[in-house]
Amino acid sequence: MTVLSVNINKIALIRNSRGANNPNILKVAQDCEQFGAHGITIHPRPDQRHTKYQDVFDLKQILTTELNIEGYPDSKFIDVVCNAKPTQVTLVPDAPDALTSNTGWDTKLHYAFLTDITKQLQSHGIRVSIFVNPEEIFIEYAAKIGTNRIELYTEPYAARFLHNKNKAVEPYVKCSQYAHSCGLEVNAGHDLNLDNLQYFKESLPVLHEVSIGHALVCDALYLGLEKTIQEYLKRLA
């Protein structure tokens, strides 16, 4: 079974634009759970332009499903997640001013750094996932680091899907199988949507979790949140 984690960063961005608490992301997160989502993802960045560090603690208190926190592991981020103890932390190599995640870790180059961070997080009972491009060398070193999971960066798949979906998904199929052989569980995310998700899910031999935010929130503007989540779940059935 592939589970759906809903990224609510865009909901928080709308909230922050008016300086109040509307929409209330805690209520939205609970609604996502009620509508069938298996987890909630947030990515608090240093400028806190959407989800804030306090949101990590607030969500941890009220969620009944999994909480996944994405982010670059600077000292502030590590302090927050080690205190909040979410189910999962996804390590991404974003620069502080990054608009969105746009590449995975070079796990060979950053082997020592990521090994230390991974051990620290796991010592607090946190499952660790490392965001990587679909290349076997990065998965090989992710396994050596000792992470629990990898998250495959899927923007290249989404960009090529309409032109040649077989070629687009091919490296992900190979990497999913290779990660499984290395003892890693496999997540995926970035630009997955209602058009390309089902084919991606059906093609990969192993896929534990997808994290979807931007496309899902855009779809919800037209379909409503409950209907949108149900449509994404259908693609994963």
C-alpha positions as CSV (number, residue, x, y, z in Angstrom):
1,M,0.0,0.0,0.0
2,T,1.2,3.5,-0.9
3,V,0.2,6.1,1.7
4,L,-0.6,9.7,1.0
5,S,0.9,12.5,3.1
6,V,-0.6,15.9,2.4
7,N,1.8,18.8,2.4
8,I,-0.1,21.8,3.8
9,N,2.6,24.5,3.2
10,K,0.5,26.3,0.7
11,I,-2.4,26.5,3.2
12,A,0.0,28.1,5.7
13,L,1.2,30.5,3.0
14,I,-2.4,31.8,2.6
15,R,-2.8,32.1,6.3
16,N,0.4,34.1,6.6
17,S,-0.6,36.5,3.8
18,R,-3.2,38.2,6.1
19,G,-1.3,37.9,9.4
20,A,-4.1,36.1,11.2
21,N,-5.2,32.4,11.6
22,N,-7.4,32.0,8.6
23,P,-7.3,29.3,7.2
24,N,-6.5,27.5,10.4
25,I,-3.9,24.9,9.4
26,L,-4.6,22.7,12.4
27,K,-8.2,22.4,11.3
28,V,-7.1,21.8,7.7
29,A,-4.7,19.1,8.8
30,Q,-7.4,17.4,10.9
31,D,-9.8,17.6,8.0
32,C,-7.2,16.0,5.7
33,E,-7.0,13.1,8.2
34,Q,-10.8,12.8,8.3
35,F,-11.0,12.8,4.5
36,G,-8.6,9.8,4.3
37,A,-5.0,11.2,4.2
38,H,-2.5,9.0,6.0
39,G,-0.2,11.8,7.1
40,I,0.6,15.5,7.1
41,T,3.8,17.0,5.7
42,I,5.2,20.5,6.4
43,H,8.4,22.2,5.4
44,P,9.3,25.1,7.7
45,R,11.9,27.2,6.0
46,P,14.2,29.6,7.9
47,D,12.2,32.7,6.8
48,Q,9.0,30.9,8.0
49,R,7.1,32.2,4.9
50,H,4.6,29.4,5.2
51,T,4.7,26.8,8.0
52,K,6.4,28.1,11.1
53,Y,8.5,26.2,13.7
54,Q,5.6,26.6,16.2
55,D,3.4,24.7,13.7
56,V,5.6,21.6,14.2
57,F,4.7,21.5,17.9
58,D,1.1,22.4,17.4
59,L,0.5,19.7,14.7
60,K,2.3,17.1,16.8
61,Q,-0.2,17.6,19.6
62,I,-3.3,17.1,17.5
63,L,-2.6,14.7,14.7
64,T,-3.6,11.1,14.9
65,T,-1.7,10.0,11.7
66,E,2.0,10.6,10.8
67,L,3.7,13.9,10.8
68,N,6.5,14.4,8.3
69,I,8.8,17.4,8.7
70,E,10.9,18.3,5.7
71,G,13.9,20.7,5.9
72,Y,17.5,21.5,5.7
73,P,19.2,20.2,8.9
74,D,20.6,23.4,10.3
75,S,20.9,23.8,14.0
76,K,17.5,25.5,14.5
77,F,15.7,22.8,12.4
78,I,17.5,20.0,14.3
79,D,16.6,21.5,17.7
80,V,12.9,21.8,16.7
81,V,12.5,18.3,15.4
82,C,14.4,16.6,18.2
83,N,12.1,18.3,20.7
84,A,8.9,17.7,18.8
85,K,9.7,14.2,17.7
86,P,7.6,13.8,14.5
87,T,7.2,10.4,13.0
88,Q,9.5,11.2,10.1
89,V,12.0,13.8,9.1
90,T,12.9,14.3,5.5
91,L,16.3,15.8,4.9
92,V,16.5,18.2,1.9
93,P,19.5,20.2,0.7
94,D,17.6,23.5,0.1
95,A,19.5,26.7,0.4
96,P,17.8,29.2,2.9
97,D,16.3,31.3,0.0
98,A,15.2,28.3,-2.1
99,L,11.7,28.9,-3.6
100,T,11.1,25.1,-3.6
101,S,13.1,21.9,-3.4
102,N,14.8,21.4,-6.8
103,T,17.4,18.7,-6.3
104,G,18.3,15.9,-4.0
105,W,21.4,15.3,-1.8
106,D,24.8,14.2,-3.2
107,T,24.9,11.5,-0.5
108,K,28.5,10.6,-1.4
109,L,29.8,14.1,-1.0
110,H,27.8,14.8,2.2
111,Y,28.2,11.3,3.6
112,A,29.8,12.3,6.9
113,F,27.4,15.2,7.6
114,L,24.3,13.2,6.8
115,T,25.5,10.2,8.8
116,D,25.9,12.4,11.9
117,I,22.5,14.0,11.4
118,T,20.7,10.7,10.7
119,K,22.1,9.1,13.9
120,Q,21.1,12.1,16.0
121,L,17.5,12.0,14.7
122,Q,17.2,8.3,15.0
123,S,18.4,8.5,18.6
124,H,15.2,10.4,19.3
125,G,13.0,7.7,17.7
126,I,12.5,9.6,14.5
127,R,12.4,7.8,11.1
128,V,14.7,9.5,8.6
129,S,14.2,9.9,4.9
130,I,16.8,11.5,2.6
131,F,15.7,13.4,-0.5
132,V,17.7,12.1,-3.5
133,N,17.7,12.3,-7.3
134,P,16.9,9.0,-9.1
135,E,20.5,7.8,-9.4
136,E,21.8,4.5,-7.8
137,I,25.0,6.1,-6.5
138,F,23.0,8.4,-4.2
139,I,20.9,5.5,-3.0
140,E,24.0,3.4,-2.4
141,Y,25.4,6.0,-0.1
142,A,22.1,6.7,1.5
143,A,22.0,3.1,2.6
144,K,25.6,3.4,3.9
145,I,24.5,6.5,5.9
146,G,22.0,4.3,7.7
147,T,18.8,6.2,6.8
148,N,15.5,4.4,7.0
149,R,14.1,5.7,3.7
150,I,14.9,7.7,0.6
151,E,12.5,10.2,-1.0
152,L,12.8,10.2,-4.8
153,Y,12.7,13.7,-6.3
154,T,10.0,13.4,-9.0
155,E,10.1,16.8,-10.8
156,P,12.0,15.3,-13.7
157,Y,9.4,12.5,-14.0
158,A,6.6,15.1,-14.0
159,A,8.3,17.2,-16.6
160,R,8.8,14.3,-19.1
161,F,5.6,12.5,-18.4
162,L,3.5,14.0,-21.2
163,H,6.2,13.5,-23.8
164,N,7.2,9.9,-23.0
165,K,5.9,8.4,-19.8
166,N,7.8,5.1,-20.2
167,K,11.1,6.9,-20.4
168,A,10.1,9.3,-17.7
169,V,9.5,6.6,-15.1
170,E,12.3,4.3,-16.1
171,P,15.0,5.6,-13.7
172,Y,12.5,5.6,-10.9
173,V,11.6,2.0,-11.4
174,K,15.3,1.0,-11.3
175,C,16.0,3.1,-8.3
176,S,12.9,1.8,-6.4
177,Q,14.1,-1.7,-7.0
178,Y,17.7,-0.9,-6.1
179,A,16.7,0.9,-2.9
180,H,14.6,-2.1,-1.8
181,S,17.6,-4.4,-2.4
182,C,19.6,-2.1,-0.1
183,G,17.1,-2.4,2.7
184,L,15.6,1.1,2.2
185,E,11.9,2.0,2.1
186,V,10.9,4.4,-0.7
187,N,9.0,7.7,-0.7
188,A,8.5,10.1,-3.6
189,G,7.5,13.7,-4.1
190,H,7.5,16.9,-6.1
191,D,5.1,17.7,-8.9
192,L,3.1,14.5,-8.6
193,N,-0.5,15.2,-9.6
194,L,-3.8,13.6,-10.6
195,D,-2.6,13.1,-14.1
196,N,0.8,11.4,-13.5
197,L,0.4,9.8,-10.0
198,Q,-1.4,6.6,-10.9
199,Y,1.1,5.6,-13.6
200,F,4.0,6.4,-11.3
201,K,2.6,4.3,-8.5
202,E,1.7,1.3,-10.8
203,S,5.2,1.4,-12.4
204,L,7.3,1.3,-9.3
205,P,8.0,-2.1,-7.7
206,V,8.2,-0.5,-4.2
207,L,6.6,2.8,-3.1
208,H,5.7,3.4,0.5
209,E,4.6,7.0,0.6
210,V,4.0,10.0,-1.6
211,S,4.0,13.6,-0.3
212,I,1.9,16.0,-2.4
213,G,1.1,19.6,-1.7
214,H,1.1,22.2,-4.4
215,A,-0.9,20.3,-7.0
216,L,-3.3,19.0,-4.4
217,V,-4.1,22.4,-3.0
218,C,-4.6,23.7,-6.6
219,D,-7.0,20.9,-7.3
220,A,-8.9,21.6,-4.1
221,L,-9.7,25.1,-5.3
222,Y,-12.0,23.5,-7.9
223,L,-12.9,20.1,-6.4
224,G,-12.9,20.9,-2.7
225,L,-10.5,19.4,-0.2
226,E,-12.4,16.2,0.5
227,K,-13.1,15.3,-3.1
228,T,-9.5,16.1,-4.0
229,I,-8.0,13.8,-1.4
230,Q,-10.4,11.0,-2.4
231,E,-9.2,11.5,-6.1
232,Y,-5.6,11.2,-5.0
233,L,-6.3,8.1,-2.9
234,K,-8.0,6.5,-5.9
235,R,-4.8,6.9,-7.9
236,L,-2.9,5.1,-5.2
237,A,-5.4,2.2,-4.7
